[in-house]
């Protein structure tokens, strides 16, 4: 949050002047989407003490709304087709930019790492993220939503290949490898071009500006791989002026993390740079991990309508896999993986009173190599790539209307992905056992309409048609409605379809390639009740039902000889309930404040994926002690089917994981912290055969100005 120095003239002057000046001060609020494109016609309301709207201003063609300002004023921002957002201004700067996230018919949790936050929103600031013990993007994701379950195998390093982890499961959809939950990195779909899975060790907190989770199908917006949901990771940008942050820590098992970020708004332009280094010896022999990453970005308004932006990043990680403690087959021998990956996104944003959006070109490439320490016939090397473009526009025929308002999103995507792979035998002079080069083209068009017939009602509908060079065409619709019954209660419901295409690995590589596979698909239905009982207390409950069909499974074939074969013969019916509760209060604002966030997810499935719990609960407690900040987390996970057979356990027991972080600011720009994980020293396994470390800790510092 912006802070300004106040020169105290005298006690009498301070007591008298603010009231008279408050009415005269105005602040230019620039409302933009997540790409920085202006949202013309957005509404900015200042809230009265009773929660009602005291003043509403409509943003002009540059997305700017000038509002009356006084310290502590609460603003409510909204734009058709985008999630509403609140912000508290602790001072009255000349100009302030606030970005809105796209609306979705699915329920969502936003983890927005920007300097704006109010206690009664489903967002958290960069400062709050740094107060937690999250080491990775997926750590933060799992901690803040009970519906998310992420597999891990040690202190740091998710890994790839046979025993790779970092698989995200949402409402029973997802798996290993993770091909059903799409990761969108800086506006571009990110997955290994041949294997189709995400690479969680590539996602660094060094440059993370926001993380947004969409639960349920997001295929209308993103197409394949978003069958069960999407995780959108956007780059960090400075709120104003120049920002610099250095964070460094050391801990158990020789674990070191260093993150550096610098950003500046110079004139009308915006420039950022980041770097990160992570290193650990691991909690088991042969479980070391090392990664390094960096990013650069620039954004420049060309005129009142057009803005150009370029963002690029590169990372490399080396991760060792010690193998399970009860290996049952040679492929589970200790191995290592070396992965280098980079990409860029180039945007041309446009904003007029009736039409705003962007035209985007992006590319991602990677080199992936795995080596078995004991079996030289099991070495794999691949190079993959993703190149594509996207046009996204929002048309608002009557900007500024609160009732009977209409907004239409429309656009298209094209993407080419693929690569080359080799599985070679080092002992036999690198003779290729299988592999080859393959690629697929995807082209799609989509449209989504948002209509608000009354100020309390919002209706959504969307449709996407995607043409694939391998599988032909597929159509996916979505429908949703939201009704604000009162200033306390709201009700929403949706139905949507999602899909994911077979990967190139499943089509042509291993373990039982079948070029005739067809896409998996899902119909999901949900309803949510939300209650904002007071400024400090909010709760929600979601009921959902999902019908997953045409799942790809590996089956044995005995004719003419024994071999494995992949076919579309799987299905599942998933149903469940998610609840969340957030309360904050206790003490004067900014001092001795306590906030509690709790959530519970219940899941039942006719075909439960391995390692997915049927019950999961999260609890987070934040206590501001004025001169220190304490963050505590508890995560309770139920029993899970291991997916293995003896000598491995068939079922993994439930576990409770606890964490604690104490942050102590010693100066305005310097703070020290200490963390402790697995405080109860429980022995448990998230991935079968990989015992998680006992109690461990770290300590470090943050410099920010």
N, C-alpha and C positions, 0 to 999 in steps of 0.2 A: 504494500500500500504506500502511496506517495506520502512523504513526510517533508514539511517545510519548517525552517527555523523561524520562530516568532521572537522579535525583539521587544522586550518588555519595557515600555516607557514608564508606566507607573501603574499601581494597582487600580487606581480609579479609572485610568484610560482603558485598561484591559476589561474592566467591568462594564464600561459604557459603550465602547466602540463596536463590538461584534454585532450587537443587535441591529444597529443602524446600517452597518456595512453589508450584513448578510443579504438584505433585500436587493442590494445594488450589484452584488457579484454575480457574474455568469461564467459558466464553463462550457466550452465547446466539446460535446461528446461525439466522437466519431465511432459509429457502429459499423463493424465489418464482419465478414464471415471468417472461417478458420484460415483461409488463404490470404486474408488481408484485403479482399475486395470489399468496397463500400456497399452497405445495404441501404440503398435509397428507400425511403418510405417507412423505415423502422420507427417504432414508437418508443420514446423515452419518457417515463413518468416518474415524478418525484412523489414519494409516498408520505401521506399525512400520518400523524401519530396513531390514528385509529386503524391504520392499514389501508385506508382508501387512497385514491389518487388525487393529489392536490393540484397537479399540473401535468399535462401531457403535451409533448412537442414532437412533431413529425420530422424525421431527418430529411435533409434536402438531397439533391442529386449526388453530392459528394459523401453522403452518409453522415452528415454533421447535423446535430441538433443542439441548439444553445439553450441551456436550462439555468434557472435561478439556483444559486448554490450557497450553502452554508456548511460549515464543518459538521460532519456526522449525518448529512442527508443521505437517505436511502433511495437509490434509483432502481426502477424496474424497466428492463429493456425487452422488447419483443419485436419480432418480425415474422410475417407469415412464412412458414416453411422452415423456421428455426426454433430451437428450444429457447424459451424465455430465461432471463437471467437477472439476478439482483446484484447490486454493487453498492458499497458504502464509501462515500467520499469523506476521508478524514481531513481533507483540505480542499481548496478550490483552485486547481491549476488552470492555466489558460486553455489547455487542450488535453483531452484524455481519450485514448482508444480502448474500446471494449469489444471483444470478439464473441460472436454467437456460434454455437454448434448447430449443424443441420438437424431438423426435426426428423423423427422416425416413428412409424406406427408401433415399433417394438419398445418395450421398456428398456431403459438404459441407465447406466451409472457413469457419471462424468468425473474424471480425476484430472482437474484442470490445474496445471502447474503454471499459474500466472499470479501476479500480486493482488488479485481481487478475490474476496471471499466474504460471505456472510454466514452466520452460524446455522441458518435454517435452509441451506442449499445442499444438494448432493454433489458438492465440489470440495476440493481441498487445495490449499495453496502450495507453492514451492517450499515455503518454510515448513509447512506441516508435513510434506513428503519427506523433507530432510530430517524431521524430528522422528520419523519412524526408522526401523532398522532394515528397511527394504534395501537390498543390494542390487536388484535388477528391476526392470519394468514389470516382469511377470510376478515378482514378489509383491509389488504395490497393487497389482491387479487382483491377486488372490486375497490379499488382506482386506480389501474394501468391499468385496461382494461374496456372500456365502454360496452363491450359485456357481462360482468358479472353482475348479480344482485343477491344480497344475502339478505334474509329476516332477520329482527331483531325485537326485541320487547322492548328494554330498554337500559339502560346505559351499562350493561354487563351481559352476561349469555344468551346463545341461547336456552337452555332447550331441553326437549324431549317430547314425547307423543303428545296429541291432539293439543296443541298450541305451540309446539316446533318450533323454527326457525333455521336459519343457512342453509336454503335450497338454493343451488346454481343453478341458471338458466343460461344456455348458449344457445343463439340463439333460445329461446323458448322451449328448452328441459330441463327438470328438474321439480321439484315439491316438495310437502310436503306430506309425508316424501321424502327426497332426495335419490332416488335410481337409477337415470339415469346418475349422474356424479360421477365417481369413485375417491376416495381419496386413493393415494398410499403413505403410511407412512413408510419411511426408507426401501423402496423396497418391502413392503408387502401390499396387498390390505386390506384396513381397513373399515369395516362396521359392524353394529350390526348383529350377525350371524342369528338371527331369523327375525328381522324387515327389514334388508337389507339397512338401511339408515346409513349415516355417523353420527359421534358424534363430532361436531365442538368444543364443550367446552373441548375436550380432546387434541386438537392440540395447543401446546404452542409455543410462540416465544422464550422461554428460550433456546431451543435446535434446533431451525430452522436454517439450513444452506442455503437452497435454496427452492424456491417455483416455480414450473413450471406448467403452464396452457396449456393444449392442447385443442383447440376448434375444435369440430367436433368429429366423432367417433374415439375411440382409442382401439377398441375391438380386432384388429389383435394382438396388443401387450399385452393387459390386459384382454380380454374376457368380461365377463358379467359386468354390471353396468357402463361400459365405453361407453354406447351408445351415449351420447351427448358430452363426453369429459372426461378428467382426470386432477386431481390436484395432482402433485407429490411433496411431502414434504421430503426433505433429511436432515440428521443431519448436524450440524455445525462442522467444523474441523478447527484447527488453521493453518494458512498459513505457519508459520515457528516458531520455538522456542516454547516459553511458552506464553500463552495468558490468561488473566483474565479480566472479566467484571462483574460489579455489577451495576444494574439499579434499582432505587427505586423512587416511585412517590405517592403523595396523592392528592385527588381532591374532587370535588362535590359529594354529596350523600355518603360520607364516603368511597369513592373508593380508594383502595390501591393496587398497583402493585409492586412486587419485583421479579427481575430476576437475577440469578447468573449463570455464565458460566466460566469454567476453562478447558483449553486444553493445551497439551504439546506434542512436538515431542522429545522423548528421544531415542537417538541412532537411530535405524531404525524403532522404534515403534511409535505409536500415541495413546494418551489416552485422553479422555474427560469426564467431569461430568457437569451436569447442574441441577438447581432447580428453581422452580417458585411458588409464592403464589399470588393469586388474590382475592380481597374481596371487596364487596360493599353492602351498605344497600339498594340500589335500589332507583329509582326515584318515585316509588309508594309504598303504603303499601303492605307488603307481596311480595316483589320482590327482596329479598336479594340473593346474589350469593357468593359462596366461592369455591375456587379450589386450589389444590396444585399438583405439578408434579415434577418428577425427572428423570434423565437418566444417564446411564454409557455406555461407549464404549471403545473398544480397537482394534487396528489394528496392525498387525505385519507381515512383509515380512518373509517368511520361507526360500526362496532361490530366485534365479534370475527369477523364473517362478511363484511360488505360493505365495499368500498372504492370511492370515487368518484374519477375522474381526468378531467382535461380538458387537451388539448394543442392549440395552434393555431400556425400559422406563415404568413408571407407573404413573398414575394420578388418582385423585379422585375429583369429584365436587359435590356440593350440590346447587341446584337451586330452587328458589321458583317462582311459576307462580301465579300472582294475578288474572288471568282471564280477559276476555274482559270487557270493561266498560258497555256493553250491552249483558250480557250472555243470550243466547237463549235456552240452554239445560243444564241439570245437569252435563254433562261431562265437561262443561266449568267452573265449580266451581274452586276456588283457590286450587292449589295442589302444591306438592313439589316432587322433584326427587333427588335420591342419586345414583350416578354412580361411580364405581371403575373399572379401566381398565388398563391392562398392556400388554406388548408384547415384543418379541425379534426377532432379525434377525441375523442369522449366515451365513457368506459368506466364500467361498473358491474361491479367484480370481486367474485367470491364465493369463499369457501374454507371447506370443512368437511372432516372426515377422509375422507369417501368421495367428495365431489363438489367440484370447483373449476373455475373458468373465468371467463368474462366475457360481458357483453352490450354491444355496441358500436354506436354511431351515428356516421357520418362524412359529410363533404361536402368536395368540392374544386371550385374554380371558377377560370377563367382567361380572360384577354383576350390574344389573339395577333394581331399585325399585322406584315406584311412589306411592304416597299416597294422596288421596283427603281429604282436610281439613274438608269438610262438609258432604261428602257422603262416609261412611265407606264401602259401597258395591263396591266402585270403587278403589280398590287397586291392584297393579300389581307388580309382582316380577319375574325376569327372570335371567338366567345365559346363556351366549352365548360363543362360541369359534370359532376360525378359525385356522386351521393347514394346512400347505401346503409346497410345495417345487417348485423350479424353476431352470431351466438350461437355460442360455442364452450365446450364443457364436457368435462371429463375425469372419468370415473367409475372409481373404484378400489374394487371390492367388498371387498377384504381388505387395507387399508393396511398397509404395513410388511413384507409378505412378500417374501423374496428369491427363493424358489423356488416354481414353479407360480403365479406372480403374473400378474394380468390387469389391464389398464387399457383403457378404451374411450373414445375421443374421438368426440364427435358434435356436430352443430350445423347451422346453415343460414346462407345469405346471401341478401340481396336487394339489387339495385343498379339504378339508373336512370342512364343516361349519354347524352349527346348535346350539342346546341348548335346555333348558327346560324352561317352562313358567307357571305361575299360576296367575289367576285372582281370588282373594279370598275375602270373606266377613268376616271382622273382628268381626262384631257383632254376627255372627253365627259360632263362634269358627273356623274361617279360613276354611270354606267349599269352596272347589275349584269350581268355576263356569265354567271355561274352561281353557285349556292349554295343557300340555303334553310335550313330548320330541320328537324332530325331527332332522334329519340331511340329508345332500345332499352331494354327491361326484361329483366333476368336474375334468376332465382330458382333456388336450389339447396339440396340437403340432402346431407350427407356423414357418413360414419362410418369410423373407423379403430380397429383393435384391435391391442393389443400384448400378447403372451403370452410369458412366460418360463418354459418347462417345467422348466428347470434353471437354476442360477446362471450357467452358461456359454452359454446359448442364449437368443436372443430372436427371436420370429417376429412379423411385421407383415403386416397386410392392410388395405386401405382401398377405399372405393367412394364415388363421387360421381355424383349425377344432377342435371343442370342443364337448366332449361327456359328457352328464349329466345323472346321475342316475335316474332323475325324468322325463326329457323331451326328452331324446335321443340326437341326434347329430345336430349340426348347423355349417354352413360354412360361413365365412366372409372374403371378399377380400378387398384390397385397391390398388389404382393406383395413381401415381402422377408424375409430371414433372416440372422442373424448368429451366429457360433459363435466363442467364445474358446477356442481349442485349448489355450492355456497362458497364462502371464502374459507371454509374448513374442509369440505369434502369434495373429491372429484372421482369420477369413474371413467375408465377407458377399457376398450376391448379391441382386439385385432385378430385377423386371420391372414396368414402369409405362406407362400411357398418358396422353398429354397432348393438348391441343387449343388452338386460338385461333380466335375468331370473326372473320369479315370485318369490317373497320372501316367506319364510316359513309362515309369517303372512298371506299373501294372500291365500296361499294353505290350511292352517290348522287352523288358529286362528280367526281373525276377520277382518272387520265387517261382511263379507259374504264369508267365505272360500270356495274355489273351487279347489280340487286337480287336475282338468283337465285343468287348465290354461296352456298356452304356452308362450314362450318368446315374448316380444315386440322387434321390430327391426326398423332400420332406414337406408335409403340411403341418403348420403349427397354429394353434388357437390359444388365446390367452385373454384374461381379464384382470384388471388391477384396480384396487380401491386404495386411494391415498387420502390421508387425513393430516392436516396441519392444525393441530389442536391449539397451538399458541406459537409465539415467536421463537420459543425455545424447544418445542416438542413436535416431532413429525413422525408419522408411521405409514407403512404401506404393506399391502398383501397382494400377491399375484398368484393366480391359479392358471395352470397351463396344461395342454394336452398336445402331443406331437405324434404324428404317424410317419415313420421313416420307412422307406421302401427301396427296393432294388439295390440293397447294400452289397458291396463286393467282398467275397470271402474266398479263402484258399481251401481247396478240397483235394484229397488224394484221388488219383486215377490209376487203375491197375492194368489197363489194356491200352496198347499192346505190352508196355512195360510200365512199372511203377514210376509215376512222376506227379508233381503238383500242378494244379490248374486253378486259375482265378475265374469265378463266375458271379453273375448277379443273382444271388439266391437268398439274400438276407433281408430281414425286416424287424421292426421294433415299434412298440407302442410305449411312449414315455409320458408319464403324468406326474405332476408334483405341485408343491406349494412353496413359495418364497415369502418370507416376512422380513421387515427391517424396521428399526426404531432408532431415532436419534434425539438425544436430549442434551441441552447445554444450558448452563446457568451457574448459580452459586457465586456470589460476590459481585463487586463492582466491575463494570466492563474493563477488560484488560488486566485485571488483578484477581488472583485466586479463583480463576474460572475453571470449571470442571465440565467436560463434555463426555458423553457416553454414546457409542454407536454399537448396536447389536443387530445380528441377523441370523436367520436360520433357513436352511433349504432342505426340503424333503423330496426324494425322488424314488419312483418305482417304475420298472421297465420290464417288458416281456423278454428282452434280450439285452441285459445290462453289460456294458463294455467292461473289460478287465480293468481293475485298479480304480474304478469309479465308486465313490461312497454313496450309500442311499441316504445318509444324514450328514449334515455339516453345519457347524455353528461358528460364527465369528463374534468376538467381543473386542472392542477397542476403547481405551480410556485415556483421555488427555487431561492433564492437570497443570495449569499455569500457576507456579508458585512465586510469581513476580520476579524473583531473581534466578529462577531455573524453570525448566519445562520437563515434565515426565510423561512419557508415552508407554503404555502397556498394552499388549495384545495377547489374546487367547484364541486358539483355533482348535476346535474339537472335531475330529473326523471319525466317521463310523467304520465298521468292518467293510472289507472289499474282497471281491473275488480276484485272486492273483492271476488267473489265466494260465497257470503252470500246473505241472503234475509232479509227483514225488521224484527225487528227494526234496524238491522245493515245496513250500507250504501251498496248499490249495486255497487257503483263505488267509488274508492278512488282517491282524487285529486292529481295532480302532486305536487312536492315540490322541493325546492332548498336547499341543505345542504352545509354549509360552515365550514371550519376548519382552524386553524392557530396554528403553533408551532414555538416558538423562542428558539434557542439553543445558549448558550453563553459559550464557553470554557474559563475557568479562569486559567487553567494550562494545560500542555501537556496531563496529564492523568485524568483531572477532568473537567466536564462541568455541567452546570445547564440548565434546560429547563422549559418552561411554555407552556401549550396548552389551546386552547379555541375551543369548538365544538358548532355547530349550532349558529354561530355568529349573524345571523339575527333573532334568537329567533323565528323561524317559528314553527307553530303547525301543525304536520302532523302525519300520521300513515303509517308504512310499513306493519305491520300485522293488519288486521281489529280488531278494538276494543282496540288497545294498543297504546295510545298516546306516542310519543317519547319525551324525555326530552327537555326542552328549553335550553337556553345558559348555558353551564357548562364548567368547566375548571379543570386543574390539574397542579401541579408543582413537580419537582424532580431533581435528579442528576444522572450522569453516571460516574463511575470510571472505567478506562480501562488501562491496561498495559500488 
